[in-house]
Amino acid sequence: MEFCENMCYMEPNCVSINLDKRVGRNGRYKCELNNVTHEGHEHELEKKGHYFYRAAESACVDNPCDNNATCQSGFTDKGYCCLCTTGFKGPNCSKDIDECAVGTQNCNENAVCNNTKGSYNCSCKPGYSGDGRTCKDIDEGASGTQNCSADAMCNDTKGWYNCTCKPGYYGDGNNCRSASTCKEIFDWNVRSEKSGVVALILDSKPISVFCHMGDFGCGDGGWTPVMKINGSKMTFHYDSKFWSDRNAHNLPGGKTGFDFLETKLPTYWNTSFSKICLGMKINQQTNFIVFNKQANSLHSLIASGIYHATSLGRNMWKVLIDSEASLQQNCNKEGFNAEGNHLFSSKARIGIIANQQNSCYSCNSRIGFGTGGYYDDNNTCGNDATHKADNGNKRIKAMGYILVQ
C-alpha cells in the first residue's frame, strides 16, 4: 500500500489509487493511479472486494480551471494548479493569449493575423490568395479581376496592380480617353504647362509628337505641331507634292522642339483648329505670330491650291523676320496659296507677297512658308525681296514652324 501511495505522490496528476489485494504471479500487487477521486464522480465509483481504494483530498473537485485546462491537486498554496491548454494563460487559464500581438503566430508575411479565443487564424491580404500560412500574389491582369480601362494596360505589382493608359490615351488608367491634339491634353491638365513628347491618336494609331504647352510666344494652351520647314532645303518648296498629299515626312522630327529638323506630321490633314501659330528662327532668334483661323485641317486650306485670304497686314508678317524684314510696297496679297499671276512671280503657301507695281502680276518679294518663285526660287521659308523693297534686297532663309490650336 505504501509503495503504491508513494508512486501516486510522485505522479503530478495522481489523486487516488486502486490497489489489488491479490498477489500476482510475479509476487507483486497491481497498483492503479487515477487522476480523479470519487468526489464528483460518485456514480462512476465501483466497489470491488479485492481492491483497496485510497483518495487524497482534492482541490480540483470544483473544477477551478477554465477553458478545458487540466487541474492538478496540490503544488500551490491554493491546493491546485492549472495546466493550460494551448492559447490560454493565467492562474486559472482564463486569459486568452493574443498570438498576433505576441508574435507566436505563423501567418504569412502577406497575411493578416486575426486573434480568436484560444487560437488565431490567418487571412491573406487583398491581392493574395492562399490559406493564410501560404499566400501567393494574384496576377489581376491574367485573372481578369482588375478594373482597368479597355484602353489601358494592367501592370501587376506585389499584392496589387496599376493601370496605365495606352499610348495616345490619357487618364488615371481606370478611365482613359484618346487625344488627337495637344490642346486636349493641356485642357485635361494631364501635362499642364510642361512641354514634351506625347502620343496622339492620328489615323487610328498613336503618333509621338512634341507638344508645346503654355505661352512660348503664341499665347497659352497646348499647341500641336504640324510642320517644320528648313528654308535652305527644297523639301517644302511651293510646288512640292507634300502640300497636296497626305504623306508624312520625317516623323522623328515631330518629336523634337524648335530645332532644325524638318517634318510633316499627320496633323497636317487630321487636326482641326481655330488658331495658327507661325514661327521663324533666324540666327538662333525665333519670332512668332498667331492669328485666328477656323479650318478642318491645314490640308483643307492648302491642298486644293485655292487662295484663302488673311488680314494680318504686312507689318505683322514682318515680325517673323524682325528688323531685317523687307517687302515691296504694293499688292500685299496675304494668306494661304498666295501667288502672283506671272509664272515666275513670288508665291507662298502661307505668307504674304508684294510688288513694286500696283498689281500682283509680277511680285518680287515675299515672307512666308513653302515659298518659291522670283528672285531666289531655292528659298523655301523666310524673306526674299528685290526691286525697290522697303528695307533693301533680302535673301533670308529661316527655319519655320507651323503649329495649330
ZIMOMO-V848781 format. One record per residue. RES is the residue in one letter. OMEGA is omega in degrees with one decimal (* if undefined). Layout:
res:RES omega:OMEGA
res:RES omega:OMEGA
//
This chain:
res:M omega:-177.9
res:E omega:179.6
res:F omega:-179.7
res:C omega:178.0
res:E omega:178.2
res:N omega:177.3
res:M omega:178.9
res:C omega:-178.8
res:Y omega:-177.8
res:M omega:179.3
res:E omega:-172.6
res:P omega:-175.1
res:N omega:-176.4
res:C omega:178.1
res:V omega:176.8
res:S omega:179.8
res:I omega:168.0
res:N omega:-178.7
res:L omega:178.8
res:D omega:-179.4
res:K omega:-174.3
res:R omega:178.6
res:V omega:-179.8
res:G omega:-178.9
res:R omega:-179.5
res:N omega:178.5
res:G omega:-179.4
res:R omega:178.1
res:Y omega:179.5
res:K omega:-178.1
res:C omega:179.2
res:E omega:178.5
res:L omega:-176.2
res:N omega:178.6
res:N omega:174.2
res:V omega:172.5
res:T omega:179.5
res:H omega:-178.0
res:E omega:-176.0
res:G omega:-179.2
res:H omega:-175.0
res:E omega:-177.4
res:H omega:-179.6
res:E omega:-177.5
res:L omega:178.3
res:E omega:178.6
res:K omega:178.3
res:K omega:-172.1
res:G omega:-177.1
res:H omega:179.1
res:Y omega:165.7
res:F omega:176.0
res:Y omega:176.4
res:R omega:-178.9
res:A omega:173.9
res:A omega:176.3
res:E omega:-172.3
res:S omega:174.7
res:A omega:-176.4
res:C omega:-176.2
res:V omega:-178.2
res:D omega:177.2
res:N omega:-177.2
res:P omega:-177.4
res:C omega:-177.5
res:D omega:170.7
res:N omega:173.9
res:N omega:176.5
res:A omega:177.5
res:T omega:179.8
res:C omega:175.2
res:Q omega:-179.0
res:S omega:-179.8
res:G omega:172.7
res:F omega:-178.4
res:T omega:178.2
res:D omega:175.6
res:K omega:180.0
res:G omega:179.2
res:Y omega:168.2
res:C omega:-177.2
res:C omega:173.8
res:L omega:-172.2
res:C omega:170.8
res:T omega:-179.1
res:T omega:176.6
res:G omega:-178.8
res:F omega:178.1
res:K omega:179.3
res:G omega:-178.7
res:P omega:179.9
res:N omega:178.9
res:C omega:-176.6
res:S omega:-175.4
res:K omega:179.1
res:D omega:173.9
res:I omega:176.3
res:D omega:-177.2
res:E omega:-179.7
res:C omega:-177.1
res:A omega:-175.7
res:V omega:175.1
res:G omega:179.0
res:T omega:178.3
res:Q omega:178.9
res:N omega:176.2
res:C omega:176.0
res:N omega:179.9
res:E omega:178.8
res:N omega:179.2
res:A omega:176.0
res:V omega:178.6
res:C omega:179.0
res:N omega:-178.7
res:N omega:174.4
res:T omega:-179.6
res:K omega:177.4
res:G omega:-177.9
res:S omega:178.8
res:Y omega:171.9
res:N omega:-176.8
res:C omega:177.8
res:S omega:179.1
res:C omega:178.7
res:K omega:175.0
res:P omega:-177.8
res:G omega:179.3
res:Y omega:176.6
res:S omega:179.9
res:G omega:-176.9
res:D omega:-179.9
res:G omega:173.6
res:R omega:175.2
res:T omega:-179.4
res:C omega:-178.2
res:K omega:179.3
res:D omega:176.5
res:I omega:174.5
res:D omega:-174.5
res:E omega:179.3
res:G omega:-179.3
res:A omega:-176.1
res:S omega:178.6
res:G omega:-178.2
res:T omega:178.6
res:Q omega:178.8
res:N omega:177.0
res:C omega:174.5
res:S omega:176.0
res:A omega:179.3
res:D omega:179.4
res:A omega:174.9
res:M omega:178.3
res:C omega:179.4
res:N omega:-178.7
res:D omega:174.5
res:T omega:-178.6
res:K omega:178.3
res:G omega:-178.3
res:W omega:179.0
res:Y omega:171.7
res:N omega:-176.8
res:C omega:179.0
res:T omega:180.0
res:C omega:179.2
res:K omega:177.6
res:P omega:-178.2
res:G omega:179.0
res:Y omega:-173.9
res:Y omega:-179.0
res:G omega:-177.5
res:D omega:-179.3
res:G omega:174.6
res:N omega:174.9
res:N omega:-178.3
res:C omega:175.9
res:R omega:-176.3
res:S omega:176.4
res:A omega:177.3
res:S omega:177.6
res:T omega:176.2
res:C omega:178.5
res:K omega:178.8
res:E omega:-179.4
res:I omega:178.9
res:F omega:-178.4
res:D omega:177.4
res:W omega:-179.2
res:N omega:178.6
res:V omega:-179.3
res:R omega:178.6
res:S omega:-175.5
res:E omega:-179.1
res:K omega:178.9
res:S omega:179.3
res:G omega:-177.4
res:V omega:175.5
res:V omega:176.6
res:A omega:175.0
res:L omega:176.2
res:I omega:-179.3
res:L omega:-174.5
res:D omega:175.4
res:S omega:177.5
res:K omega:-178.9
res:P omega:176.7
res:I omega:180.0
res:S omega:177.6
res:V omega:177.0
res:F omega:178.4
res:C omega:176.1
res:H omega:-176.0
res:M omega:178.2
res:G omega:-174.4
res:D omega:176.0
res:F omega:-179.0
res:G omega:-178.1
res:C omega:-178.8
res:G omega:-173.3
res:D omega:176.1
res:G omega:178.0
res:G omega:-177.1
res:W omega:-178.2
res:T omega:178.7
res:P omega:179.3
res:V omega:-178.1
res:M omega:167.9
res:K omega:-170.9
res:I omega:175.0
res:N omega:-176.1
res:G omega:178.7
res:S omega:-179.2
res:K omega:-177.3
res:M omega:-175.5
res:T omega:-175.5
res:F omega:172.1
res:H omega:-178.8
res:Y omega:-175.7
res:D omega:-179.1
res:S omega:178.7
res:K omega:-178.4
res:F omega:179.9
res:W omega:-177.4
res:S omega:-176.9
res:D omega:179.4
res:R omega:179.1
res:N omega:178.0
res:A omega:177.3
res:H omega:174.3
res:N omega:-179.7
res:L omega:178.1
res:P omega:177.7
res:G omega:178.3
res:G omega:-179.4
res:K omega:178.4
res:T omega:-175.5
res:G omega:-175.9
res:F omega:-179.0
res:D omega:-175.7
res:F omega:178.3
res:L omega:177.0
res:E omega:174.8
res:T omega:166.8
res:K omega:-173.9
res:L omega:176.0
res:P omega:175.3
res:T omega:179.1
res:Y omega:-179.3
res:W omega:-176.9
res:N omega:-165.0
res:T omega:174.2
res:S omega:-175.9
res:F omega:173.9
res:S omega:177.5
res:K omega:174.3
res:I omega:175.0
res:C omega:179.6
res:L omega:179.0
res:G omega:174.5
res:M omega:177.3
res:K omega:178.5
res:I omega:-179.3
res:N omega:176.0
res:Q omega:176.0
res:Q omega:-178.3
res:T omega:178.1
res:N omega:-176.5
res:F omega:165.9
res:I omega:179.9
res:V omega:177.2
res:F omega:-179.0
res:N omega:175.8
res:K omega:-179.5
res:Q omega:178.3
res:A omega:177.0
res:N omega:177.6
res:S omega:175.1
res:L omega:176.4
res:H omega:-178.1
res:S omega:178.1
res:L omega:-168.0
res:I omega:-168.5
res:A omega:-176.8
res:S omega:-177.2
res:G omega:-179.8
res:I omega:-178.9
res:Y omega:174.4
res:H omega:-173.3
res:A omega:167.8
res:T omega:-176.7
res:S omega:-179.8
res:L omega:-175.8
res:G omega:-173.5
res:R omega:-178.6
res:N omega:177.8
res:M omega:177.5
res:W omega:178.6
res:K omega:179.2
res:V omega:-179.5
res:L omega:-177.5
res:I omega:-178.0
res:D omega:-169.0
res:S omega:-178.8
res:E omega:-175.6
res:A omega:-179.1
res:S omega:177.2
res:L omega:170.7
res:Q omega:-168.5
res:Q omega:-168.9
res:N omega:-177.2
res:C omega:177.9
res:N omega:177.3
res:K omega:-174.6
res:E omega:177.2
res:G omega:-177.4
res:F omega:-176.3
res:N omega:178.5
res:A omega:178.9
res:E omega:176.8
res:G omega:-176.4
res:N omega:-179.4
res:H omega:-176.6
res:L omega:-175.3
res:F omega:-179.4
res:S omega:173.5
res:S omega:-178.8
res:K omega:-178.6
res:A omega:175.6
res:R omega:171.9
res:I omega:179.2
res:G omega:-177.2
res:I omega:174.5
res:I omega:-177.6
res:A omega:-174.5
res:N omega:176.1
res:Q omega:177.0
res:Q omega:-176.4
res:N omega:177.2
res:S omega:177.9
res:C omega:-175.2
res:Y omega:-173.1
res:S omega:-178.5
res:C omega:-178.8
res:N omega:178.6
res:S omega:178.9
res:R omega:166.9
res:I omega:-179.5
res:G omega:-176.1
res:F omega:-176.8
res:G omega:-174.5
res:T omega:178.5
res:G omega:178.2
res:G omega:-175.7
res:Y omega:12.2
res:Y omega:-178.9
res:D omega:-178.8
res:D omega:-179.1
res:N omega:175.9
res:N omega:-172.3
res:T omega:176.0
res:C omega:-179.9
res:G omega:-175.6
res:N omega:175.2
res:D omega:-175.0
res:A omega:176.4
res:T omega:177.1
res:H omega:174.4
res:K omega:174.0
res:A omega:-170.4
res:D omega:177.5
res:N omega:178.0
res:G omega:178.4
res:N omega:-178.2
res:K omega:171.5
res:R omega:-175.2
res:I omega:177.0
res:K omega:-174.2
res:A omega:168.1
res:M omega:-174.0
res:G omega:-179.5
res:Y omega:179.1
res:I omega:179.4
res:L omega:-179.4
res:V omega:177.4
res:Q omega:*
//
